[in-house]
Amino acid sequence: MDIVIEGTSDKPIYQQLYEQISAQIIKGELEGDYSLPSIRTAAKELRVSIITVKKAWETLENQGFIYTVAGKGCFVSHLKKSQVLAMRDELTDQEMSKHIQYYKALGLSQEEVIDLIKKHY
C-alpha cells in the first residue's frame, strides 16, 4: 500500500487516504483479503491523527471497499470485476460532476473542457 499525504491539498487527509486506497483497490494493486495496517499503525506511519485514519477506514468500509473482522483488523473486500467497474464509474461520476459545475461557473464551453482534459491527460 502506497500512500502520499499532500499537506498543501485542499482535500481533507481522510479523503486523500480514501481516494488513494480505493484507487489502488480498483486498479487491482490491493487484492481481496489484503490486510490493511491497523488504524494506530497507519496513523503513526503517516504522521496523522488516529481519528483521521479511522474516518478513512470507515468510509472505505461504508463504500464496500474493505471489511472488518473483530480482533483481527480491516481487509480488502473480494470484489467481482463488475463491482469494481461500478465503483470506479460512481467515483468518477461524482468527481466529474463537481469539476464540471466549476468549469461551467467559469464560463467554459464543453469543447474547452474537453480540450483541457486532453491537454492534461
C-alpha positions in Angstrom: 0.0 0.0 0.0 1.5 3.3 -1.1 0.1 6.5 0.4 1.2 10.1 -0.1 -0.3 12.8 2.0 -0.3 16.2 0.5 -0.2 18.8 3.3 -0.9 21.6 0.9 -4.0 20.0 -0.7 -7.5 21.4 -0.2 -8.7 17.9 0.4 -9.0 16.6 3.9 -6.4 14.0 4.8 -9.1 11.3 5.4 -10.3 12.0 1.9 -6.8 11.6 0.4 -6.5 8.3 2.2 -9.8 7.1 1.0 -9.2 8.1 -2.6 -5.7 6.6 -2.8 -6.7 3.3 -1.2 -9.9 3.0 -3.2 -8.0 3.7 -6.4 -5.4 1.0 -5.5 -8.2 -1.5 -4.9 -10.0 -0.5 -8.2 -6.7 -0.9 -10.1 -6.1 -4.3 -8.6 -3.0 -3.2 -6.7 -4.6 -4.3 -3.4 -6.4 -7.6 -3.7 -9.1 -9.3 -1.7 -8.1 -10.2 1.8 -5.1 -7.9 1.8 -4.7 -6.8 5.4 -4.6 -3.0 5.9 -2.4 -1.7 8.7 -4.2 -1.1 12.0 -5.6 2.4 12.5 -2.9 3.2 15.0 -0.1 1.9 12.9 -1.3 3.8 9.8 -1.7 7.0 11.8 1.8 6.6 13.2 3.5 5.8 9.8 1.6 8.6 8.0 2.0 11.0 11.0 -1.7 11.8 11.1 -4.4 11.6 13.7 -5.9 8.2 14.6 -9.3 9.9 14.1 -8.4 10.8 10.5 -7.4 7.2 9.7 -10.5 5.8 11.4 -12.7 8.1 9.3 -10.9 7.0 6.1 -11.3 3.3 7.1 -14.9 3.8 8.0 -15.6 5.5 4.6 -13.8 2.6 2.8 -15.9 0.1 4.7 -19.2 2.0 4.1 -18.5 2.1 0.4 -17.7 -1.7 0.3 -14.0 -1.5 -0.4 -12.9 -3.1 2.9 -14.4 -5.2 5.7 -13.6 -5.6 9.3 -13.0 -8.7 11.3 -13.3 -8.1 15.0 -10.0 -8.5 16.8 -8.1 -9.1 13.5 -8.4 -5.8 11.6 -9.5 -4.5 8.2 -9.1 -6.3 4.9 -9.8 -5.5 1.3 -13.1 -6.9 0.1 -13.4 -9.6 -2.6 -14.9 -7.7 -5.4 -16.2 -9.0 -8.8 -15.0 -7.2 -11.9 -18.5 -5.8 -12.4 -18.5 -4.4 -8.8 -15.1 -2.8 -9.3 -16.2 -1.2 -12.6 -19.4 0.1 -11.0 -17.5 1.6 -8.1 -15.0 3.2 -10.5 -17.8 4.6 -12.6 -19.6 6.0 -9.5 -16.4 7.6 -8.1 -15.6 9.1 -11.5 -19.1 10.4 -12.0 -19.1 12.1 -8.5 -15.7 13.8 -9.2 -16.5 14.8 -12.7 -19.8 16.4 -11.7 -18.1 18.6 -9.1 -15.5 19.7 -11.6 -17.9 20.3 -14.5 -20.0 22.5 -12.4 -17.0 24.6 -11.5 -15.9 24.8 -15.2 -19.4 25.9 -16.2 -19.3 28.6 -13.5 -16.1 29.8 -15.1 -17.9 30.1 -18.4 -16.0 27.3 -20.2 -17.7 25.5 -23.1 -17.9 21.8 -23.4 -15.3 21.9 -26.1 -12.9 24.0 -23.9 -13.3 21.5 -21.1 -12.6 18.6 -23.4 -9.5 20.3 -24.8 -8.3 20.9 -21.2 -8.9 17.2 -20.3 -6.9 16.1 -23.4 -4.1 18.5 -22.6 -3.7 17.2 -19.0 -4.4 13.6 -19.7 
